[in-house]
Amino acid sequence: MVILAQVSDLHFDGGRRSADRAERVMGYLAALPRPVDAVLVTGDVADHGAAAEYRAAREVLRADAPVLACPGNHDRRADFRRVLLDLPDGGEGPVNQVHRVGGVTVALCDSTIPGRDDGRLADETIAWLDAALGEAPDEPALVAMHHPPVTLGIPFVDDIRQRDEWRFEEVLRRHSQVIGVLCGHAHTAASTQFAGRPLVVAPGVASTVMLPAERPDGPPLDFDLPAAITFHVLDGGRLTSHVRVVG
């Protein structure tokens, strides 16, 4: 059994509020009697994409388990790669990574479009993902990214979702070992299906997006609700996800 903790949308901005919420989340994970096998961070680590924000995030995002991160629309690729991940300078190309955790392939895709809030998997990311999944066809796999490739019934989020999702779906249809897709971006816990697989959206750490039925006339973001995270339990070829609120 493999357990992953998914943390998303921290929005480090140089202030104490976002840092304090992230610190509470990481403190909660550090205090678990049974450590998770990896911490997965699905984007918007920084609020402005500044190097100082990534330096602050790097200090907070420490764990006994590997911390795996992909960028979101608020992130900037060069400093995300260089400062947060400590990887060689890759310019402005997509930040794609593959990791293996306890016999599970975890493919982290860069769904960002520099300078825009919506997302799309670039041609090189599509080709990279196809090849990465092809390297371990008999190993359960998860694909993670920032932008959900589906609508969630929240106009505020749906307007900036992942575009041209049919290209991503074609890749998944070729790789039956993929047991789930994990996303962030929506600042609300959600679950649906995509390409016949579970698609799980993690809640936000920095804030929560409200449903139209909850707040039809007010601002969509709530900054007072507590942070939350998702635990993913992988047992063989089955994915089970649990949301936990961190006060």
C-alpha positions as a printed NumPy array, in Angstrom:
array([[  0.   ,   0.   ,   0.   ],
       [  1.267,   3.472,  -0.972],
       [ -0.032,   6.686,   0.633],
       [  0.46 ,  10.1  ,  -0.963],
       [ -0.48 ,  13.455,   0.54 ],
       [ -1.605,  15.996,  -2.055],
       [ -1.138,  19.662,  -1.174],
       [ -2.165,  22.363,  -3.625],
       [ -2.413,  26.093,  -4.201],
       [ -0.284,  27.433,  -1.357],
       [  0.277,  30.876,  -2.923],
       [  3.347,  31.959,  -0.981],
       [  3.327,  35.746,  -1.376],
       [  5.857,  37.034,   1.132],
       [  3.245,  37.455,   3.858],
       [  2.718,  35.488,   7.047],
       [ -0.822,  34.311,   6.327],
       [ -0.013,  31.99 ,   3.417],
       [  3.194,  30.819,   5.073],
       [  1.408,  30.066,   8.357],
       [ -1.243,  27.982,   6.607],
       [  1.389,  26.012,   4.718],
       [  3.384,  25.491,   7.909],
       [  0.298,  24.082,   9.655],
       [ -0.241,  21.65 ,   6.791],
       [  3.348,  20.452,   6.784],
       [  3.337,  20.243,  10.578],
       [  0.241,  18.06 ,  10.415],
       [  1.957,  15.725,   7.959],
       [  5.143,  15.625,  10.052],
       [  3.142,  14.541,  13.116],
       [  1.494,  11.547,  11.441],
       [  2.282,   8.27 ,  13.228],
       [  2.813,   6.632,   9.835],
       [  4.676,   8.913,   7.417],
       [  3.275,   9.235,   3.91 ],
       [  5.337,   7.848,   1.04 ],
       [  5.445,  11.179,  -0.796],
       [  4.003,  14.689,  -0.69 ],
       [  2.589,  15.839,  -4.01 ],
       [  2.277,  19.602,  -4.579],
       [  0.043,  20.396,  -7.552],
       [  0.919,  23.947,  -8.416],
       [  0.55 ,  27.592,  -7.492],
       [  3.306,  27.28 ,  -4.939],
       [  4.055,  30.987,  -5.371],
       [  1.566,  33.8  ,  -5.846],
       [  3.722,  35.981,  -8.094],
       [  6.375,  33.507,  -9.25 ],
       [  9.142,  35.405,  -7.467],
       [ 12.396,  33.737,  -6.448],
       [ 11.919,  34.923,  -2.854],
       [  8.555,  33.175,  -2.711],
       [ 10.145,  29.915,  -3.827],
       [ 12.911,  30.276,  -1.259],
       [ 10.303,  30.658,   1.471],
       [  8.303,  27.719,   0.13 ],
       [ 11.358,  25.518,  -0.02 ],
       [ 11.995,  26.085,   3.682],
       [  8.435,  25.128,   4.572],
       [  7.937,  22.225,   2.152],
       [ 10.244,  19.872,   3.984],
       [  9.232,  16.341,   4.895],
       [ 10.698,  12.961,   5.736],
       [  9.168,  11.76 ,   2.451],
       [  9.987,  13.025,  -1.056],
       [  8.238,  16.286,  -1.957],
       [  7.199,  16.285,  -5.629],
       [  5.923,  19.49 ,  -7.21 ],
       [  4.571,  20.68 , -10.555],
       [  3.884,  24.327, -11.479],
       [  0.59 ,  26.21 , -11.665],
       [ -0.511,  29.321, -13.502],
       [  0.818,  31.635, -10.755],
       [  4.247,  29.993, -10.925],
       [  7.088,  30.978, -13.225],
       [  8.986,  28.127, -14.777],
       [ 12.571,  29.356, -14.554],
       [ 12.616,  30.117, -10.818],
       [ 10.273,  27.222, -10.017],
       [ 12.8  ,  24.881, -11.586],
       [ 15.938,  26.59 , -10.285],
       [ 14.971,  27.741,  -6.784],
       [ 12.239,  25.357,  -5.65 ],
       [ 13.346,  22.138,  -7.344],
       [ 17.093,  22.862,  -7.465],
       [ 17.227,  21.638, -11.055],
       [ 19.539,  22.911, -13.81 ],
       [ 18.374,  25.899, -15.794],
       [ 15.908,  24.686, -18.371],
       [ 14.818,  28.056, -19.637],
       [ 11.098,  28.525, -20.14 ],
       [ 10.376,  24.978, -21.307],
       [  7.737,  22.869, -19.5  ],
       [  8.706,  21.477, -16.094],
       [  7.847,  17.781, -16.533],
       [  9.084,  15.093, -14.152],
       [  8.571,  11.402, -13.531],
       [  9.131,   9.736, -10.161],
       [  8.653,   6.235,  -8.83 ],
       [  7.208,   5.888,  -5.347],
       [  6.779,   2.439,  -3.863],
       [  6.284,   0.76 ,  -7.209],
       [  3.981,   3.5  ,  -8.537],
       [  4.883,   5.785, -11.439],
       [  4.001,   9.417, -10.688],
       [  4.137,  11.602, -13.798],
       [  4.02 ,  15.346, -13.085],
       [  2.994,  17.365, -16.122],
       [  3.369,  21.096, -16.627],
       [ -0.073,  22.277, -17.747],
       [  0.765,  25.984, -17.637],
       [  0.774,  28.467, -20.505],
       [  3.233,  31.239, -19.598],
       [  1.406,  34.524, -19.087],
       [ -2.076,  32.955, -18.977],
       [ -4.354,  31.538, -16.292],
       [ -5.851,  28.716, -18.336],
       [ -3.827,  25.623, -19.184],
       [ -2.84 ,  23.27 , -21.965],
       [ -0.393,  20.403, -22.273],
       [  2.204,  21.498, -24.83 ],
       [  3.125,  19.18 , -27.683],
       [  6.412,  18.283, -26.009],
       [  4.595,  17.503, -22.756],
       [  2.157,  15.196, -24.546],
       [  5.062,  13.37 , -26.202],
       [  7.004,  13.246, -22.926],
       [  4.042,  11.799, -21.004],
       [  3.394,   9.162, -23.66 ],
       [  7.035,   8.069, -23.488],
       [  7.239,   8.189, -19.671],
       [  4.173,   5.986, -19.269],
       [  5.491,   3.624, -21.906],
       [  8.622,   2.934, -19.854],
       [  6.729,   1.084, -17.124],
       [  3.579,  -0.397, -18.677],
       [  3.106,  -2.968, -15.899],
       [  3.435,  -0.495, -13.013],
       [  0.425,   1.421, -11.613],
       [  0.647,   5.084, -12.562],
       [ -0.774,   8.431, -11.513],
       [ -0.694,  11.554, -13.661],
       [ -0.66 ,  14.878, -11.824],
       [ -0.915,  18.461, -13.043],
       [ -2.345,  21.804, -12.021],
       [ -5.242,  22.435, -14.408],
       [ -8.239,  20.049, -14.426],
       [ -9.061,  18.882, -17.968],
       [-12.812,  18.993, -17.244],
       [-15.418,  21.504, -16.127],
       [-16.355,  21.375, -12.442],
       [-19.56 ,  23.401, -12.418],
       [-17.821,  26.523, -11.083],
       [-17.659,  29.243, -13.789],
       [-14.808,  31.047, -12.005],
       [-12.664,  27.908, -12.386],
       [-14.103,  26.457, -15.578],
       [-13.156,  29.574, -17.548],
       [ -9.463,  28.878, -16.841],
       [ -9.354,  25.086, -17.012],
       [ -7.119,  22.942, -19.229],
       [ -7.846,  23.298, -22.97 ],
       [ -7.494,  20.745, -25.793],
       [ -7.98 ,  18.007, -23.227],
       [ -8.725,  15.473, -25.955],
       [ -4.987,  15.223, -26.617],
       [ -4.379,  14.221, -22.999],
       [ -7.257,  11.769, -23.164],
       [ -5.71 ,  10.055, -26.19 ],
       [ -2.512,   9.427, -24.219],
       [ -4.407,   7.964, -21.269],
       [ -6.382,   5.658, -23.555],
       [ -3.08 ,   4.156, -24.717],
       [ -1.88 ,   3.415, -21.174],
       [ -4.235,   1.251, -19.16 ],
       [ -1.959,   1.26 , -16.099],
       [ -2.944,   4.85 , -15.239],
       [ -5.292,   4.53 , -12.267],
       [ -6.018,   8.208, -11.64 ],
       [ -5.478,  11.861, -12.533],
       [ -4.7  ,  14.367,  -9.76 ],
       [ -5.139,  18.128, -10.162],
       [ -5.234,  21.387,  -8.217],
       [ -6.176,  24.894,  -9.387],
       [ -9.829,  24.817,  -8.269],
       [ -9.213,  25.54 ,  -4.554],
       [-11.964,  23.063,  -3.699],
       [-12.084,  19.319,  -3.234],
       [-13.81 ,  17.641,  -6.155],
       [-13.984,  14.242,  -7.815],
       [-15.188,  13.172, -11.222],
       [-13.997,  11.024, -14.131],
       [-11.782,  11.609, -17.136],
       [-10.891,   9.089, -19.84 ],
       [-12.544,   6.401, -17.74 ],
       [-10.317,   7.094, -14.713],
       [-10.946,   8.826, -11.4  ],
       [-10.025,  12.503, -11.507],
       [ -9.449,  14.037,  -8.075],
       [ -9.032,  17.764,  -7.459],
       [ -7.313,  18.747,  -4.222],
       [ -8.605,  21.585,  -2.036],
       [ -6.569,  24.75 ,  -1.675],
       [ -4.267,  25.584,   1.201],
       [ -4.393,  29.375,   0.753],
       [ -8.143,  29.724,   0.202],
       [-11.346,  27.962,  -0.838],
       [-13.428,  28.556,  -3.953],
       [-17.135,  28.59 ,  -3.176],
       [-19.765,  26.875,  -5.29 ],
       [-22.316,  29.094,  -7.087],
       [-25.037,  27.673,  -4.834],
       [-23.066,  28.683,  -1.753],
       [-22.279,  32.234,  -2.796],
       [-24.16 ,  33.266,  -5.967],
       [-23.636,  37.01 ,  -5.536],
       [-20.48 ,  37.344,  -3.479],
       [-16.762,  36.899,  -4.174],
       [-15.907,  33.312,  -5.14 ],
       [-12.876,  33.028,  -2.849],
       [-13.167,  32.465,   0.898],
       [-10.   ,  33.183,   2.88 ],
       [-11.429,  32.257,   6.284],
       [-12.168,  28.57 ,   5.789],
       [ -9.317,  26.324,   6.997],
       [ -6.754,  24.721,   4.739],
       [ -7.337,  21.162,   3.573],
       [ -5.364,  18.396,   1.878],
       [ -6.057,  15.051,   0.222],
       [ -4.62 ,  11.656,   1.087],
       [ -4.463,   9.123,  -1.744],
       [ -4.272,   5.443,  -0.857],
       [ -3.057,   3.178,  -3.639],
       [ -3.778,  -0.471,  -3.001],
       [ -2.806,  -2.51 ,  -6.033],
       [ -4.634,  -1.017,  -8.973],
       [ -7.204,   0.922,  -6.929],
       [ -7.134,   4.568,  -5.86 ],
       [ -8.983,   5.784,  -2.755],
       [ -8.881,   9.471,  -1.771],
       [ -9.613,  11.125,   1.594],
       [ -9.881,  14.856,   2.302],
       [ -8.676,  16.209,   5.655],
       [ -9.182,  19.716,   7.026],
       [ -6.127,  21.181,   8.76 ],
       [ -7.159,  23.875,  11.247]])
